[in-house]
Amino acid sequence: MHELGIMTGVMEAATEAAHNAGAEKLLKISLSVGEMTEAIEDALVFAFEALKEGDPFTADADLDIKIIRPSSRCLECGAEYEHDRFHMLCPECGSFATELIAGRELQIDSIEVDLPDEANEQES
């Protein structure tokens, strides 16, 4: 289950960025995950839930995952097309010479954090 390793890295990066921004809490992580990574969405969510449990900084955080369908470009005729993980042949000319242009993504798109209330800080 490589999803636990993926989510461990995501949580570490998001938590570090949130701390560096002076956040009091991590509220949400938005990810883009390509189908070609073979990461299973339910397993990513399960790993996220397990990793955030018991940590007051991340306990209430949400996870938003956008799954990116694979698409390729034919190196023979230049056609661009979406496909599944197994059928990458060019639908226009039938060529095997294709280049994957989307579907391998695995990135943090954004994080949402709870920052300290500056009005309260100014009154202190």
C-alpha positions in Angstrom: 0.0 0.0 0.0 2.1 2.9 -1.3 -0.8 5.3 -0.5 0.4 5.5 3.2 3.8 6.6 2.0 2.3 9.1 -0.3 0.0 10.6 2.4 2.9 10.6 4.9 4.8 12.9 2.5 1.8 15.0 1.8 1.0 15.5 5.4 4.6 16.4 6.3 4.9 18.9 3.5 1.5 20.5 4.2 2.1 20.6 8.0 5.5 22.2 7.5 4.1 24.8 5.1 1.3 25.6 7.5 3.7 26.0 10.5 6.0 28.2 8.4 3.0 30.4 7.6 2.2 30.8 11.3 -1.0 28.7 11.2 -2.8 27.5 14.3 -4.4 24.6 12.4 -4.4 22.9 9.1 -7.9 22.9 7.7 -7.8 21.4 4.2 -5.4 19.8 1.7 -6.3 19.7 -2.0 -4.5 17.2 -4.2 -4.3 16.3 -7.9 -3.6 12.6 -8.4 -3.2 11.1 -11.9 -4.8 7.7 -12.6 -1.4 6.5 -13.9 0.1 6.7 -10.5 -2.1 3.8 -9.6 -2.9 5.4 -6.2 -6.3 4.3 -5.0 -8.4 7.2 -3.8 -10.1 5.3 -0.9 -6.7 4.2 0.3 -5.4 7.7 0.2 -8.4 8.9 2.3 -7.9 6.1 4.7 -4.2 6.9 5.2 -5.1 10.6 5.6 -7.6 9.9 8.3 -5.2 7.6 10.1 -2.3 10.1 10.0 -4.3 13.1 11.2 -5.9 11.3 14.1 -4.7 12.4 17.5 -2.8 15.5 16.2 -4.6 18.7 17.3 -3.0 20.6 14.4 -4.5 18.4 11.7 -7.4 16.6 13.5 -10.1 18.6 11.8 -8.5 18.8 8.4 -10.3 17.8 5.2 -8.9 16.2 2.1 -10.0 17.0 -1.4 -8.7 14.8 -4.2 -9.0 15.6 -7.9 -8.4 12.5 -10.1 -6.7 13.3 -13.4 -7.6 11.1 -16.3 -4.7 10.0 -18.6 -4.3 11.7 -21.9 -1.6 11.2 -24.6 -0.3 12.8 -27.7 0.4 10.7 -30.8 4.0 11.1 -32.0 3.0 10.1 -35.5 -0.1 12.2 -36.3 -0.2 14.7 -33.4 -3.7 13.7 -32.1 -4.3 14.3 -28.4 -6.8 12.1 -26.6 -8.0 10.8 -23.3 -7.8 7.0 -22.5 -7.8 4.6 -19.7 -4.6 3.1 -18.0 -4.4 0.2 -20.5 -5.4 1.5 -24.0 -3.0 4.1 -25.1 -3.0 3.4 -28.9 -3.8 6.5 -31.0 -7.5 6.4 -31.9 -6.8 8.4 -35.1 -4.0 6.4 -36.7 -3.5 3.3 -34.4 0.1 4.2 -33.6 1.9 2.8 -30.6 4.2 5.8 -30.6 2.5 8.0 -28.0 3.5 10.3 -25.2 1.6 10.6 -21.9 0.8 14.3 -21.3 -1.5 14.0 -18.3 -2.4 11.4 -15.7 0.9 11.0 -13.8 0.3 14.0 -11.5 0.8 13.7 -7.8 0.8 17.2 -6.3 -0.5 19.4 -3.5 -2.6 22.0 -5.2 -3.3 24.0 -2.1 -3.7 24.0 1.6 -6.1 26.0 3.8 -5.0 27.0 7.3 -6.4 28.8 10.3 -4.2 31.8 11.0 -4.1 33.6 14.4 -6.6 36.4 14.7 -4.5 39.5 14.2 -7.1 41.7 16.0 -6.6 39.7 19.2 -2.8 39.9 18.8 -3.0 43.7 18.5 -5.1 44.0 21.7 -2.6 42.0 23.8 
